[in-house]
Each structure stands twice: as C-alpha cells, then as structure tokens.
Amino acid sequence: MDVISQLQRQFIDYTSSLYREGYVDDQFSQLQKLQDESNPDFVVEVVSLFFDDCQKLVQNMAQALEQQNVDFRQVDSHVHQLKGSSSSVGASRVKNACIAFRTFCEAQNREGCLRCLQQVNQEYSVLKNKLQQLFRLEQQIIAAGGSIPMVE
Amino acid sequence: MESCNCIEPQWPADELLMKYQYISDFFIALAYFSIPLELIYFVKKSAVFPYRWVLVQFGAFIVLCGATHLINLWTFSMHSRTVAIVMTTSKVLTAVVSCATALMLVHIIPDLLSVKTRELFLKNKAAELDREMGLIRTQEETGRHVRMLTHEIRSTLDRHTILKTTLVELGRTLALEECALWMPTRTGLELQLSYTLRQQNPVGYTVPIQLPVISQVFTSNHAVKISPNCPVARLRPLAGKYMPGEVVAVRVPLLHLSNFQINDWPELSTKRYALMVLMLPSDSARQWHVHELELVEVVADQVAVALSHAAILEESMRARDLLMEQNIALDLARREAETAIRARNDFLAVMNHEMRTPMHAIIALSSLLQETELTPEQRLMVETILKSSNLLATLINDVLDLSRLEDGSLQLQLGTFNLHAVFKEVLNLIKPIASVKKLLVALNLAPDLPEYAVGDEKRLMQTLLNVVGNAVKFTKEGNISITAFVAKSESLRDSRAPEFFPMPSDSHFYLRVQVKDSGSGISPQDIPKSFTKFAQNQSIATRNSNGSGLGLAICKRFVNLMEGHIWIESEGLGKGCTAIFIVKLGIPESLNESKLSFMPKMSGPQTNFTGLKVVVMDDNGVSRSVTKGLLVHLGCDVMTVGSSEECLRVVSQEHKVVFMDVGLPGMDGYDLAIHIHQKFTRRHERPLIVALTGNTDKVTKENCMRVGMDGVILKPISLEKMRSVLLDLLEHRVLFEAI
C-alpha cells in the first residue's frame, strides 16, 4: 500500500509539474479522460503517433530549409500540420514554438526559421523524455497494483 | 546269702546315712513327679504357651529322673537282677532324654529371653501412644474451640459485636480473668483501650505506641508473654494480695481492602495493629500452655479478617448511598437540560422562520436588481449586497442544521447512490475555484471502491465539499489530492482515533477519504480546535476566509451520524495538511434493486451514442486519432479517412455524422461538403456535416454555412463539448456553433 501511494504521489507531482511548467495543457488531460477499459493505451498511442509525426515533419522542414531556394509555403504547411498535431495532443510548448515559426515563415526569414526549427526540435525532445518518464511511472503504478489518479 | 564275698557288708554306722539318702531320694522323686504335674496343670490353664513340645520333653526328663531316683530306693539293699535291669533302663532313658532336653534348651532359652525384651518394648510403645493420644485430644479440643469462636465472631458483620464476641468467647474458653483490646488512634501514635471483658465502661485510657513491649508484640505474629506490670496489662486496680496471673499479648492486624493483592497473600508490612491482652486468673498458678497460645493466635487472625469484612461492608453501603444521591442530582440536571434544549429549539424554529423570510426577500430582489440596467457603481453595490446576504443565509442554515444535529433530531436520509459520481461532482464544483487559484486537483478512486453505496448522498457530498473546499480555501498554491478507498480493518484502527472501533461486515464497508493540500497547514496544538464550533484558526488571517467556522463542526456531526470518524493531520504551519474521514456506507444488495437505471461508463446525461456511425476526416494523423478517441469514448462507431477523396468513397447512408477538418490542402473541406450534398439528395439520407476548425473568424463560419454544413466546432474539443454537440445535433439536426 505504501509503495503504491508513494508512486501515485510521485505521479501526481510529476503531472502537476508538467502542467505548471507549460509542457502540456488542458488538451492533454482531455486525452487522458478518453482512456478507459475499451481503450487502455489511448494516450500512449496518440502521443507516439504525435512524436513520429513530429520527427517526420522536423526532418522534412530541415530538408526544405537546407535548399538554396527555400519553399516557404511548404515549410509553412509543415508547421501548420505540426501546430495542428501539437494542439490536438496538448503539447503547448511545441504549439507555441510552431506559432512563432509561422510568423517567420510568413516573413520568409530563413535564419528565423532555422532558429525556430531548432527550438521546435528541442521542445519536442524534452517533451518526449518527460512523457516517457510519465508513462514509465504509470507502468510502475499499474505493476504494483494501484490505479492511476486523475489530475485536473 | 545276702552278702557275697566280693561286696563288703554295709557298715551299721552307714545305716543312718542310708536312711537319710533313702528319704532324700524319696522326696526328690516326689518333687520330680509333682513338678511336671504342676507344669501340665498351669500350661493347660494358659492356652498360649508355645513350647508344649519342650514341656513334654522336660516332663519326660523329670519323670524319668524321678523314676530313676525312685528305683534307686530299692538299690540300697540287696536287689535282684530285674531291679538292676530296670534301674539301668531307666537311667539310660533318663540320660537320653536329659541330653536331648539340654540340647533343646540351648535353642529355647534365648527365645524365652527375647520374649521378655519384646514385652518391655511394647510397654514403652504403649506409653508413648498414650502420650500422643493425649496431645491429639488436646489439639482437637483447641480446634473445636477455635471453630466455635470463629463461628461466633464471623456470624456478625458489625464491628463492635465482632470485637465484643471475641473477648467474651475467649474469656469463656480460656477461663480468663480479663481480656482487653487496644486499638490505634486516628493519629496512629497511641493505643486506646477500646474493649474489655469485665469492665463495662472502658475509660479512654491511652498508651503511646512506641513502648518497647508493644513493639515487641507487634513485630511477632505469635502470642507473646508480657509482664503483668506493663502499662497495657494494668487493667484492674491491683489490690495488694493479688498475685497477678500470666499475661499474654497478641497483635491483631487491621487489614484494608488495599492490603489484598490479587496473587499474593496479604502483606503485613504497612500495618496498623490492634493489641489484644489476655490475663489468666490471678492466684491460680495456671500457666499458658502452648495450645492455648496457638488458639489465641488463630483467633487474632480470624478477628482481623472479620473486621476487614465489616469494613468492606460499611464502605459499600456508604458508596451506595453516595451513588443514590448522585443519581438524583443527575436526574435533576438532565431534566433541566431537556427543558433548556426545548426552549432553545422553539426559539430557533421561530427565529429561523422569521429570519429566513426577509432573507429570501433580500436575495431574490437583489438578484432581480442585478438583471436590470445598472451603472457600474450600482452593480458593485448590488453584488456586495447579494454576496453578504448569501453569506447570511448560509450562516442561518448552518446554525439551524447544527442545532438540529446536536440534539439528535437530524436523521440521515438513506438511499442508493453512485459513489463515484459524488466524487466527480465535487470535483466539478471545486474546479472553477481551484483553477482561478491555479491549484491542481487530483482525484484518485481506488479500484475496489464500489460504484454504488447506500447512505445519505446529500450529506456525504456536503461533507466532502466542505472538506475539499477548506483545502482549496486555505491553499494559496500547489496541489490538492483527494484519495478515496475502502478502509480495511488494520487501517481502520488508527492511533489517532483510539476510541473508534469500526467493524466491517458483509452489508457495510467503510469509506476512507483523504484530502491532502499543500497549503498553510495547521500547528499541532490548533488541530483539536478545528472541529469546535465557531473556532477559526487564528493564524489564518481572515482575509481569505469567509466562513463562519461552523463547516468542520457540521462535518464532524454528519460523519458521526454515519458512524465514522474525521480528523486532521498537519505537520505544522506551512507544511500543508491532510483531512481524513472514514464513514460507514451500506453495500446495495444488487444493482437490479437500485432505483437508478444502469449508468453507462460515462456518467452524464442519459443519451446513448452507442453504435452511432460517424466518419472522421482529417489529414493530420494525430488530430484524427484524438477525434476518433473522443468519439469512441462516447460510444460511436468511427470510420477514419485521411483525405476528402477517401471520405467521399467511404461515406454512406449509414453514417449519421461526418466530422471534417477544414483548411486542408487539396480538395477543401468545403468542396467535400458540396460533394456530399450532391451525393445524398434526400435530406434524411444525408449525414450531418460538421466542420472542425482552429479558426474562429467569421469568414470560416460564413464559408461553412455557404456550403451547407450543419455545424462548426472549434478545436481543441473537450469531451463534454463533443458530447453536447452530438446531443444538439441529433436533437435539432442543426447546430451552428460550438466554441
């Protein structure tokens, strides 16, 4: 019993810190609400999908920005995609980075875009680590026989 | 012829000698013949003589000796040959028998001697037994006396009678001249003459307790002989010629109830003793015998026991009287209290009604006033009025509730309810305030927590809300966690609630709820006050608090009604605090009996979207998954497509709604909508089309309307929003905007 409640407390604290530091927002908790017995790994699945998507998009954008003649429209559409995905998942930092990115795209500022791309990449990596840690905690709790607490 | 040549003739002088020999032989023979006769006569008389054979032998021996001597008589003169032969025969026989007898006597004489020794031994033994018999008899006498005395002493429980009887009986049994009892005074420094046998009115004569003779008696538990001249023994005025009899003194332990340990014999160390003095009659030259002393000692002990019994009885009578008095007083107090409570209730009921009526008026009219056109100043004023009157109304309600709770007239309204829903409802109610303060609220329901329970839902929610509300109220930042689980027996017995003894059973379980906050905490000495009425925690300056301090008190009463316990733990100021309560709830017998209809997995309105066929079109994989997840959670049957072309291919009459993301490259969602309209000409066959977009501007809305979409939803979509959207759509077949 003690182990479980310790783990749960850890989970709650960690989740709260994620929200507090703006890594995730309300949408993420909406996702968590959608997880139930018929859909036990919903969050993990969606998040993995997001990370794969993100990786692909970042690669594409990097490629596009490396060109001599940068096709800003294409970059913009990638960023738009990424923004859409990140807001669906609730990855608010990534989303904010995307918003900043878009302005540079519209201004056709290559340096700015590269910088933003860097930032997007960084944010995405950090978020990936954090969420993986979170999922690990969840696994531990379930393995110890407890239940995942709901955090609002 | 008489004398032969070889034998010299007898001398004539020898005739005298011969005559004497003749006579002696005759008498010898006579004696020899009469001894066996005597022997036989006496042996016949006594039947026990064991040596008959010996006697016979002896008799034979004697007879033969006699015969020999007799025959000798004839040998003095000339005798014939026959005589000689007879003589010889008899002599031979005699020789044989006498030798045999001699041999026999060697065996027999030691035996005869030992008979004598045995006789002596037996005589000694008999004397000894006599002595012992005497002793036993004396002891038995003593015992009888003691029993009789004890019987007399113990037949009464009155102290004075006991002591008097003791003295009287002792005096009688031992034939005493005087018998007296000295009791220790209250101060314990002196012995006072309390009872005497002969003198009827003992003078209050005291002697100090430190006298050596008294100490001597007190230190021994035997009866001690003391001098007749010592102060305790000088009980009668001594006249000159009296030679005072021997005096004996013995201690009588005065035992108290506290002297008796359970497992030990009473210890006689911390003792008060009384002194009993016994005087033998003067001039009687009687001495104290050992058995008499023993009797005295035994009696003294018995008296001690009898006295303690009497003391116990006295005390119990006194205690009983005291109890009766207390009962009467309590009864009176109770009646007074009841009258007071009735008076208060009447007052409250009247005042309550009187107070509520104007309150209602104020609140209602202020609310109405709010709805009208007001300047900002006025609005502020009206809001303040409303807030204050709400506060007042709450206060009135609380006070009335509390007074009803206190006098027990409040009863729980039991019913079956959804336990999980209660928690979620509380969470929903507290969320707005918590999010304003940027507090995170986490709810953790244990997996084994039953979904349904029997209890008073309203009051449980009230308690929970109060506790959680307090947590939110007193926390400026951080998080609040609510944990609920079924309490098991070990965790039920809490060291902090030692008087709480819950017993889980088959039809009930104990719900344990812990609300932990990271707020300002409570210092340990203030914790007990939290549950007292009207006591606010002083360290929380009342800037934030707008309660009356009654909340927790009411909670405590509700929890007690639910046969539970509530308490607060805090490590100190600034360290947050945890409120924990345990309540007893019933387990509903079976879900069929509950009046609730079976709740689907989602708690919420009764609409069921199960099996509703929908299509989700979104080219962003992540968004597509999320939207699909939402709809699946609501029970829909979702088909996902990644492009408009695919959507057109897939959509059919069975699908009721199409969710499409607008702002796609390629064929816009708008075009898709037009195509769908073209595909399904008849209205009732066509699925409803709803656009999902991140744009809130009017252009998007207009475009959607233009192409004939039935609704627009702004992303991101929450579960609740989706649910209400679907509801609206299915009810009205149109929704225009859901932001």
Boltz contact constraints between the chains, C-beta under 6 A:
constraints:
  - contact:
      token1: [A, 12]
      token2: [B, 442]
      max_distance: 6.0
  - contact:
      token1: [A, 12]
      token2: [B, 481]
      max_distance: 6.0
  - contact:
      token1: [A, 16]
      token2: [B, 440]
      max_distance: 6.0
  - contact:
      token1: [A, 16]
      token2: [B, 479]
      max_distance: 6.0
  - contact:
      token1: [A, 27]
      token2: [B, 716]
      max_distance: 6.0
  - contact:
      token1: [A, 30]
      token2: [B, 718]
      max_distance: 6.0
  - contact:
      token1: [A, 30]
      token2: [B, 719]
      max_distance: 6.0
  - contact:
      token1: [A, 33]
      token2: [B, 719]
      max_distance: 6.0
  - contact:
      token1: [A, 34]
      token2: [B, 629]
      max_distance: 6.0
  - contact:
      token1: [A, 34]
      token2: [B, 630]
      max_distance: 6.0
  - contact:
      token1: [A, 34]
      token2: [B, 633]
      max_distance: 6.0
  - contact:
      token1: [A, 42]
      token2: [B, 629]
      max_distance: 6.0
  - contact:
      token1: [A, 46]
      token2: [B, 625]
      max_distance: 6.0
  - contact:
      token1: [A, 46]
      token2: [B, 626]
      max_distance: 6.0
  - contact:
      token1: [A, 49]
      token2: [B, 621]
      max_distance: 6.0
  - contact:
      token1: [A, 49]
      token2: [B, 622]
      max_distance: 6.0
  - contact:
      token1: [A, 49]
      token2: [B, 625]
      max_distance: 6.0
  - contact:
      token1: [A, 50]
      token2: [B, 622]
      max_distance: 6.0
  - contact:
      token1: [A, 53]
      token2: [B, 621]
      max_distance: 6.0
  - contact:
      token1: [A, 53]
      token2: [B, 622]
      max_distance: 6.0
  - contact:
      token1: [A, 81]
      token2: [B, 620]
      max_distance: 6.0
  - contact:
      token1: [A, 84]
      token2: [B, 620]
      max_distance: 6.0
  - contact:
      token1: [A, 84]
      token2: [B, 623]
      max_distance: 6.0
  - contact:
      token1: [A, 85]
      token2: [B, 620]
      max_distance: 6.0
  - contact:
      token1: [A, 85]
      token2: [B, 622]
      max_distance: 6.0
  - contact:
      token1: [A, 87]
      token2: [B, 716]
      max_distance: 6.0
  - contact:
      token1: [A, 88]
      token2: [B, 622]
      max_distance: 6.0
  - contact:
      token1: [A, 88]
      token2: [B, 623]
      max_distance: 6.0
  - contact:
      token1: [A, 88]
      token2: [B, 626]
      max_distance: 6.0
  - contact:
      token1: [A, 89]
      token2: [B, 622]
      max_distance: 6.0
  - contact:
      token1: [A, 147]
      token2: [B, 447]
      max_distance: 6.0
  - contact:
      token1: [A, 149]
      token2: [B, 442]
      max_distance: 6.0
  - contact:
      token1: [A, 149]
      token2: [B, 444]
      max_distance: 6.0
  - contact:
      token1: [A, 150]
      token2: [B, 443]
      max_distance: 6.0
  - contact:
      token1: [A, 151]
      token2: [B, 442]
      max_distance: 6.0
  - contact:
      token1: [A, 152]
      token2: [B, 431]
      max_distance: 6.0
  - contact:
      token1: [A, 152]
      token2: [B, 441]
      max_distance: 6.0
